[in-house]
Amino acid sequence: MPTSLSLRPTLHLLILGGGYLGEAAGREAIARGATATATSRRPERRAELEALGITPIDPEDEEALSH
């Protein structure tokens, strides 16, 4: 029987579209203790998302999508 260890699964949010609303959803997920991944085609936007703690993915990168 566990004592102080939490057996609660880690939540992860996948956001299809890392624009204004996607960023807000990612920020909220992170604030609640979850992780977030968002898609964006623009390299500069992916850098912005990453700086916020949101894992960026290029939706046209087949290798990245296969993980």
Secondary structure, DSSP 4 states (H G I P E B T S, - for coil): --SS---PPPPEEEES--SHHHHHHHHHHHHTT-EEEEE-S-HHHHHHHHHTTPEEE-TT-HHHHT-
